[in-house]
Amino acid sequence: MQIKLNTFDVLMAAVKLEMRGARFYADAAKMASGSEMNLLTQLAEMEAGHAKHFSDILAEFEKGSDERQPEVDEESDAYLQALTSDRIISTECQIEEGDTYPEILEKAMLIEKNSVFFYTSVKYSLLNEKSVPDLDRLIGEEVGHFKALSDALTAWRARNR
């Protein structure tokens, strides 16, 4: 049996996830300086932009949707909770005092991989398929974030050999 997720809940989860990502990068930027801080600040702004984008989609969905929200399906709700609880920005991704820039980048790359997994997972479970192109675009952006972080880590390691 394929799980079908409530579009409203998926969009709410996406907003929360992106806001948590923005906070992660903003906190990480406070621990950095120079180009390192600029990269992390830029990523925080991008994640906040994603949250705003999904908030806007959610507002449009609530305002213009003829679609009735389905009854709460315990299996779907449990699945969404499992995907979003602390699985994306898990305890191993939390910034700690004394983390080095490479450690922060590694944690950020894990968050981006987890985010891609989340968006890919929910994409195929949405009741309302209208949000799929937005999810596809976001998946591409999250993959781009991963590449930027990976490139930054490679460059940092090359400079600090």
Contact map, one row per residue, 1 for C-alpha under 8 A:
11100000000000000000000000000000000000000000000000000000000000000000000000000000000000000000000000000000000000000000000000000000000000000000000000000000000000000
11110000000000000000000000000000000000000000000000000000000000000000000000000000000000000000000000000000000000000000000000001000000000000000000000000000000000000
11111000000000000000000000000000000000000000000000000000000000000000000000110000000000000000000000000000000000000000000000001000000000000000000000000000000000000
01111100000000000000000000000000000000000000000000000000000000000000000000010000000000000000000000000000000000000000000000001110000000000000000000000000000000000
00111110110000000000000000000000000000000000000000000000000000000000000000011001000000000000000000000000000000000000000001001110000000000000000000000000000000000
00011111110000000000000000000000000000000000000000000000000000000000110000000000000000000000000000000000000000000000000000000111000000000000000000000000000000000
00001111111000000000000000000000000000000000000000000000000000000000000000000000000000000000000000000000000000000000000000000111000000000000000000000000000000000
00000111111100000000000000000000000000000000000000000000010011000000100000000000000000000000000000000000000000000000000000000000000000000000000000000000000000000
00001111111110000000000000000000000000000000000000000000000000000000000000000000000000000000000000000000000000000000000000000000000000000000000000000000000000000
00001111111111000000000000000000000000000000000000000000000000000000000000000001000000000000000000000000000000000000000001000100000000000000000000000000000000000
00000011111111100000000000000000000000000000000000000110110000000000000000000000000000000000000000000000000000000000000000000000000000000000000000000000000000000
00000001111111110000000000000000000000000000000000000110010000000000000000000000000000000000000000000000000000000000000000000000000000000000000000000000000000000
00000000111111111000000000000000000000000000000000000000000000000000000000000000000100000000000000000000000000000000000000000000000000000000000000000000000000000
00000000011111111100000000000000000000000000000000100100000000000000000000000000000000000000000000000000000000000000000000000000000000000000000000000000000000000
00000000001111111110000000000000000000000000000001110110000000000000000000000000000000000000000000000000000000000000000000000000000000000000000000000000000000000
00000000000111111111000000000000000000000000000000100000000000000000000000000000000000000000000000000000000000000000000000000000000000000000000000000000000000000
00000000000011111111100000000000000000000000000000100000000000000000000000000000000100010000000000000000000000000000000000000000000000000000000000000000000000000
00000000000001111111110000000000000000000000001101100000000000000000000000000000000000000000000000000000000000000000000000000000000000000000000000000000000000000
00000000000000111111111000000000000000000000001100100000000000000000000000000000000000000000000000000000000000000000000000000000000000000000000000000000000000000
00000000000000011111111100000000000000000000000000000000000000000000000000000000000000001000000000000000000000000000000000000000000000000000000000000000000000000
00000000000000001111111110000000000000000001001100000000000000000000000000000000000000001000000000000000000000100000000000000000000000000000000000000000000000000
00000000000000000111111111000000000000000011111100000000000000000000000000000000000000000000000000000000000000000000000000000000000000000000000000000000000000000
00000000000000000011111111100000000000000001000000000000000000000000000000000000000000000000000000000000000000000000000000000000000000000000000000000000000000000
00000000000000000001111111110000000000000001000000000000000000000000000000000000000000000000011000000000000000000000000000000000000000000000000000000000000000000
00000000000000000000111111111000000000011011000000000000000000000000000000000000000000000000000000000000000100000000000000000000000000000000000000000000000000000
00000000000000000000011111111100000000011001000000000000000000000000000000000000000000000000000000000000000000000000000000000000000000000000000000000000000000000
00000000000000000000001111111110000000000000000000000000000000000000000000000000000000000000001000000000000000000000000000000000000000000000000000000000000000000
00000000000000000000000111111111000010010000000000000000000000000000000000000000000000000000001000000001000000000000000000000000000000000000000000000000000000000
00000000000000000000000011111111100111111000000000000000000000000000000000000000000000000000000000000000000000000000000000000000000000000000000000000000000000000
00000000000000000000000001111111100010000000000000000000000000000000000000000000000000000000000000000000000000000000000000000000000000000000000000000000000000000
00000000000000000000000000111111100010000000000000000000000000000000000000000000000000000000000000000000000000000000000000000000000000000000000000000000000000000
00000000000000000000000000011111110110000000000000000000000000000000000000000000000000000000000000001000000000000000000000000000000000000000000000000000000000000
00000000000000000000000000001111111111000000000000000000000000000000000000000000000000000000000000000000000000000000000000000000000000000000000000000000000000000
00000000000000000000000000000001111111000000000000000000000000000000000000000000000000000000000000000000000000000000000000000000000000000000000000000000000000000
00000000000000000000000000000000111111100000000000000000000000000000000000000000000000000000000000000000000000000000000000000000000000000000000000000000000000000
00000000000000000000000000001001111111110000000000000000000000000000000000000000000000000000000000001000000000000000000000000000000000000000000000000000000000000
00000000000000000000000000011111111111111000000000000000000000000000000000000000000000000000000000000000000000000000000000000000000000000000000000000000000000000
00000000000000000000000000001000111111111100000000000000000000000000000000000000000000000000000000000000000000000000000000000000000000000000000000000000000000000
00000000000000000000000000001000001111111110000000000000000000000000000000000000000000000000000000000000000000000000000000000000000000000000000000000000000000000
00000000000000000000000011011000000111111111000000000000000000000000000000000000000000000000000000000000000000000000000000000000000000000000000000000000000000000
00000000000000000000000011001000000011111111100000000000000000000000000000000000000000000000000000000000000000000000000000000000000000000000000000000000000000000
00000000000000000000000000000000000001111111110000000000000000000000000000000000000000000000000000000000000000000000000000000000000000000000000000000000000000000
00000000000000000000010010000000000000111111111000000000000000000000000000000000000000000000000000000000000000000000000000000000000000000000000010000000000000000
00000000000000000000111111000000000000011111111100000000000000000000000000000000000000000000000000000000000000000000000000000000000000000000000000000000000000000
00000000000000000000010000000000000000001111111110000000000000000000000000000000000000000000000000000000000000000000000000000000000000000000000000000000000000000
00000000000000000000010000000000000000000111111111000000000000000000000000000000000000000000000000000000000000000000000000000000000000000000000000000000000000000
00000000000000000110110000000000000000000011111111100000000000000000000000000000000000000000000000000000000000000000000000000000000000000000000000000000000000000
00000000000000000110110000000000000000000001111111110000000000000000000000000000000000000000000000000000000000000000000000000000000000000000000000000000000000000
00000000000000000000000000000000000000000000111111111000000000000000000000000000000000000000000000000000000000000000000000000000000000000000000000000000000000000
00000000000000100100000000000000000000000000011111111100000000000000000000000000000000000000000000000000000000000000000000000000000000000100000000000000000000000
00000000000001111110000000000000000000000000001111111110000000000000000000000000000000000000000000000000000000000000000000000000000000000000000000000000000000000
00000000000000100000000000000000000000000000000111111111000000000000000000000000000000000000000000000000000000000000000000000000000000000000000000000000000000000
00000000000000000000000000000000000000000000000011111111100000000000000000000000000000000000000000000000000000000000000000000000000000000000000000000000000000000
00000000001101100000000000000000000000000000000001111111110000000000000000000000000000000000000000000000000000000000000000000000000000000000000000000000000000000
00000000001100100000000000000000000000000000000000111111111000000000000000000000000000000000000000000000000000000000000000000000000000000000000000000000000000000
00000000000000000000000000000000000000000000000000011111111100000000000000000000000000000000000000000000000000000000000000000000000000000000000000000000000000000
00000000001000000000000000000000000000000000000000001111111110000000000000000000000000000000000000000000000000000000000000000000000000000000000000000000000000000
00000001001100000000000000000000000000000000000000000111111111000000000000000000000000000000000000000000000000000000000000000000000000000000000000000000000000000
00000000000000000000000000000000000000000000000000000011111111100000000000000000000000000000000000000000000000000000000000000000000000000000000000000000000000000
00000000000000000000000000000000000000000000000000000001111111111000000000000000000000000000000000000000000000000000000000000000000000000000000000000000000000000
00000001000000000000000000000000000000000000000000000000111111111000000000000000000000000000000000000000000000000000000000000000000000000000000000000000000000000
00000001000000000000000000000000000000000000000000000000011111111000000000000000000000000000000000000000000000000000000000000000000000000000000000000000000000000
00000000000000000000000000000000000000000000000000000000001111111000000000000000000000000000000000000000000000000000000000000000000000000000000000000000000000000
00000000000000000000000000000000000000000000000000000000000111111100000000000000000000000000000000000000000000000000000000000000000000000000000000000000000000000
00000000000000000000000000000000000000000000000000000000000111111111000000000000000000000000000000000000000000000000000000000000000000000000000000000000000000000
00000000000000000000000000000000000000000000000000000000000000011111000000000000000000000000000000000000000000000000000000000000000000000000000000000000000000000
00000000000000000000000000000000000000000000000000000000000000001111100000000000000000000000000000000000000000000000000000000000000000000000000000000000000000000
00000000000000000000000000000000000000000000000000000000000000001111110000000000000000000000000000000000000000000000000000000000000000000000000000000000000000000
00000101000000000000000000000000000000000000000000000000000000000011111000000000000000000000000000000000000000000000000000000000000000000000000000000000000000000
00000100000000000000000000000000000000000000000000000000000000000001111110000000000000000000000000000000000000000000000000000000000000000000000000000000000000000
00000000000000000000000000000000000000000000000000000000000000000000111110000000000000000000000000000000000000000000000000000000000000000000000000000000000000000
00000000000000000000000000000000000000000000000000000000000000000000011111011000000000000000000000000000000000000000000000000000000000000000000000000000000000000
00000000000000000000000000000000000000000000000000000000000000000000011111111000000000000000000000000000000000000000000000000000000000000000000000000000000000000
00000000000000000000000000000000000000000000000000000000000000000000000111111100000000000000000000000000000000000000000000000000000000000000000000000000000000000
00100000000000000000000000000000000000000000000000000000000000000000000011111110000000000000000000000000000000000000000000000000000000000000000000000000000000000
00111000000000000000000000000000000000000000000000000000000000000000000111111111000000000000000000000000000000000000000000000000000000000000000000000000000000000
00001000000000000000000000000000000000000000000000000000000000000000000111111111100000000000000000000000000000000000000000000000000000000000000000000000000000000
00000000000000000000000000000000000000000000000000000000000000000000000001111111110000000000000000000000000000000000000000000000000000000000000000000000000000000
00000000000000000000000000000000000000000000000000000000000000000000000000111111111000000000000000000000000000000000000000000000000000000000000000000000000000000
00001000010000000000000000000000000000000000000000000000000000000000000000011111111100000000000000000000000000000000000000000000000000000000000000000000000000000
00000000000000000000000000000000000000000000000000000000000000000000000000001111111110000000000000000000000000000000000000000000000000000000000000000000000000000
00000000000000000000000000000000000000000000000000000000000000000000000000000111111110100000000000000000000000000000000000000000000000000000000000000000000000000
00000000000000000000000000000000000000000000000000000000000000000000000000000011111110110000000000000000000000000000010000000000000000000000000000000000000000000
00000000000010001000000000000000000000000000000000000000000000000000000000000001111111110000000000000000000000000000010000000000000000000000000000000000000000000
00000000000000000000000000000000000000000000000000000000000000000000000000000000111111110000000000000000000000000000000000000000000000000000000000000000000000000
00000000000000000000000000000000000000000000000000000000000000000000000000000000000111111110000000000000000000000000000000000000000000000000000000000000000000000
00000000000000000000000000000000000000000000000000000000000000000000000000000000011111111100000000000000000000000100000000000000000000000000000000000000000000000
00000000000000001000000000000000000000000000000000000000000000000000000000000000001111111100000000000000000000100110010000000000000000000000000000000000000000000
00000000000000000001100000000000000000000000000000000000000000000000000000000000000001111111110000000000000000100100000000000000000000000000000000000000000000000
00000000000000000000000000000000000000000000000000000000000000000000000000000000000001111111110000000000000000000000000000000000000000000000000000000000000000000
00000000000000000000000000000000000000000000000000000000000000000000000000000000000001001111110000000000000000000000000000000000000000000000000000000000000000000
00000000000000000000000000000000000000000000000000000000000000000000000000000000000000001111110000000000001000000000000000000000000000000000000000000000000000000
00000000000000000000000000000000000000000000000000000000000000000000000000000000000000001111111000000000001101100000000000000000000000000000000000000000000000000
00000000000000000000000100000000000000000000000000000000000000000000000000000000000000001111111100000000001000000000000000000000000000000000000000000000000000000
00000000000000000000000100110000000000000000000000000000000000000000000000000000000000000000111110100001001000000000000000000000000000000000000000000000000000000
00000000000000000000000000000000000000000000000000000000000000000000000000000000000000000000011111100000000000000000000000000000000000000000000000000000000000000
00000000000000000000000000000000000000000000000000000000000000000000000000000000000000000000001111100000000000000000000000000000000000000000000000000000000000000
00000000000000000000000000000000000000000000000000000000000000000000000000000000000000000000000111110000000000000000000000000000000000000000000000000000000000000
00000000000000000000000000000000000000000000000000000000000000000000000000000000000000000000001111111011000000000000000000000000000000000000000000000000000000000
00000000000000000000000000000000000000000000000000000000000000000000000000000000000000000000000001111111000000000000000000000000000000000000000000000000000000000
00000000000000000000000000000001000100000000000000000000000000000000000000000000000000000000000000111111100000000000000000000000000000000000000000000000000000000
00000000000000000000000000000000000000000000000000000000000000000000000000000000000000000000000000011111110000000000000000000000000000000000000000000000100100000
00000000000000000000000000000000000000000000000000000000000000000000000000000000000000000000000000111111111000000000000000000000000000000000000000000000000000000
00000000000000000000000000010000000000000000000000000000000000000000000000000000000000000000001000111111111100000000000000000000000000000000000000000000000000000
00000000000000000000000000000000000000000000000000000000000000000000000000000000000000000000000000001111111110000000000000000000000000000000000000001101100000000
00000000000000000000000000000000000000000000000000000000000000000000000000000000000000000000000000000111111111000000000000000000000000000000000000000000100000000
00000000000000000000000000000000000000000000000000000000000000000000000000000000000000000001111000000011111111100000000000000000000000000000000000000000000000000
00000000000000000000000010000000000000000000000000000000000000000000000000000000000000000000100000000001111111110000000000000000000000000000000001001000000000000
00000000000000000000000000000000000000000000000000000000000000000000000000000000000000000000000000000000111111111000000000000000000000000000000011001100000000000
00000000000000000000000000000000000000000000000000000000000000000000000000000000000000000000100000000000011111111100000000000000000000000000000000000000000000000
00000000000000000000100000000000000000000000000000000000000000000000000000000000000000011000100000000000001111111110000000000000000000000000000000000000000000000
00000000000000000000000000000000000000000000000000000000000000000000000000000000000000000000000000000000000111111111000000000000000000000000011011000000000000000
00000000000000000000000000000000000000000000000000000000000000000000000000000000000000000000000000000000000011111111100000000000000000000000011001000000000000000
00000000000000000000000000000000000000000000000000000000000000000000000000000000000000111000000000000000000001111111110000000000000000000000000000000000000000000
00000000000000000000000000000000000000000000000000000000000000000000000000000000000000010000000000000000000000111111111000000000000000000010010000000000000000000
00000000000000000000000000000000000000000000000000000000000000000000000000000000000000000000000000000000000000011111111100000000000000000010011000000000000000000
00000000000000000000000000000000000000000000000000000000000000000000000000000000000000000000000000000000000000001111111110000000000000000000000000000000000000000
00000000000000000000000000000000000000000000000000000000000000000000000000000000001100010000000000000000000000000111111111000000000000000000000000000000000000000
00000000000000000000000000000000000000000000000000000000000000000000000000000000000000000000000000000000000000000011111111100000000000100010000000000000000000000
00000000000000000000000000000000000000000000000000000000000000000000000000000000000000000000000000000000000000000001111111110000000000100010000000000000000000000
00000000000000000000000000000000000000000000000000000000000000000000000000000000000000000000000000000000000000000000111111111000000000000000000000000000000000000
00001000010000000000000000000000000000000000000000000000000000000000000000000000000000000000000000000000000000000000011111111100000000000000000000000000000000000
00000000000000000000000000000000000000000000000000000000000000000000000000000000000000000000000000000000000000000000001111111100000100100000000000000000000000000
00000000000000000000000000000000000000000000000000000000000000000000000000000000000000000000000000000000000000000000000111111100000000000000000000000000000000000
01111000000000000000000000000000000000000000000000000000000000000000000000000000000000000000000000000000000000000000000011111110000000000000000000000000000000000
00011110010000000000000000000000000000000000000000000000000000000000000000000000000000000000000000000000000000000000000001111111100000000000000000000000000000000
00011110000000000000000000000000000000000000000000000000000000000000000000000000000000000000000000000000000000000000000000001111100000000000000000000000000000000
00000110000000000000000000000000000000000000000000000000000000000000000000000000000000000000000000000000000000000000000000000111111000000000000000000000000000000
00000000000000000000000000000000000000000000000000000000000000000000000000000000000000000000000000000000000000000000000000000111111100000000000000000000000000000
00000000000000000000000000000000000000000000000000000000000000000000000000000000000000000000000000000000000000000000000000000001111110000000000000000000000000000
00000000000000000000000000000000000000000000000000000000000000000000000000000000000000000000000000000000000000000000000000000001111111100000000000000000000000000
00000000000000000000000000000000000000000000000000000000000000000000000000000000000000000000000000000000000000000000000000100000111111110000000000000000000000000
00000000000000000000000000000000000000000000000000000000000000000000000000000000000000000000000000000000000000000000000000000000011111111000000000000000000000000
00000000000000000000000000000000000000000000000000000000000000000000000000000000000000000000000000000000000000000000000000000000001111111100000000000000000000000
00000000000000000000000000000000000000000000000000000000000000000000000000000000000000000000000000000000000000000000001100100000001111111110000000000000000000000
00000000000000000000000000000000000000000000000000000000000000000000000000000000000000000000000000000000000000000000000000000000000111111111000000000000000000000
00000000000000000000000000000000000000000000000000000000000000000000000000000000000000000000000000000000000000000000000000000000000011111111100000000000000000000
00000000000000000000000000000000000000000000000001000000000000000000000000000000000000000000000000000000000000000000000000000000000001111111110000000000000000000
00000000000000000000000000000000000000000000000000000000000000000000000000000000000000000000000000000000000000000011001100000000000000111111111000000000000000000
00000000000000000000000000000000000000000000000000000000000000000000000000000000000000000000000000000000000000000000000000000000000000011111111100000000000000000
00000000000000000000000000000000000000000000000000000000000000000000000000000000000000000000000000000000000000000000000000000000000000001111111110000000000000000
00000000000000000000000000000000000000000000000000000000000000000000000000000000000000000000000000000000000000011011000000000000000000000111111111000000000000000
00000000000000000000000000000000000000000000000000000000000000000000000000000000000000000000000000000000000000011001000000000000000000000011111111100000000000000
00000000000000000000000000000000000000000000000000000000000000000000000000000000000000000000000000000000000000000000000000000000000000000001111111110000000000000
00000000000000000000000000000000000000000010000000000000000000000000000000000000000000000000000000000000000010010000000000000000000000000000111111111000000000000
00000000000000000000000000000000000000000000000000000000000000000000000000000000000000000000000000000000000110011000000000000000000000000000011111111100000000000
00000000000000000000000000000000000000000000000000000000000000000000000000000000000000000000000000000000000000000000000000000000000000000000001111111110000000000
00000000000000000000000000000000000000000000000000000000000000000000000000000000000000000000000000000000000000000000000000000000000000000000000111111111000000000
00000000000000000000000000000000000000000000000000000000000000000000000000000000000000000000000000000000100110000000000000000000000000000000000011111111100000000
00000000000000000000000000000000000000000000000000000000000000000000000000000000000000000000000000000000100010000000000000000000000000000000000001111111110000000
00000000000000000000000000000000000000000000000000000000000000000000000000000000000000000000000000000000000000000000000000000000000000000000000000111111111000000
00000000000000000000000000000000000000000000000000000000000000000000000000000000000000000000000000000000100000000000000000000000000000000000000000011111111100000
00000000000000000000000000000000000000000000000000000000000000000000000000000000000000000000000000000100110000000000000000000000000000000000000000001111111110000
00000000000000000000000000000000000000000000000000000000000000000000000000000000000000000000000000000000000000000000000000000000000000000000000000000111111111000
00000000000000000000000000000000000000000000000000000000000000000000000000000000000000000000000000000000000000000000000000000000000000000000000000000011111111100
00000000000000000000000000000000000000000000000000000000000000000000000000000000000000000000000000000100000000000000000000000000000000000000000000000001111111110
00000000000000000000000000000000000000000000000000000000000000000000000000000000000000000000000000000000000000000000000000000000000000000000000000000000111111111
00000000000000000000000000000000000000000000000000000000000000000000000000000000000000000000000000000000000000000000000000000000000000000000000000000000011111111
00000000000000000000000000000000000000000000000000000000000000000000000000000000000000000000000000000000000000000000000000000000000000000000000000000000001111111
00000000000000000000000000000000000000000000000000000000000000000000000000000000000000000000000000000000000000000000000000000000000000000000000000000000000111111
00000000000000000000000000000000000000000000000000000000000000000000000000000000000000000000000000000000000000000000000000000000000000000000000000000000000011111
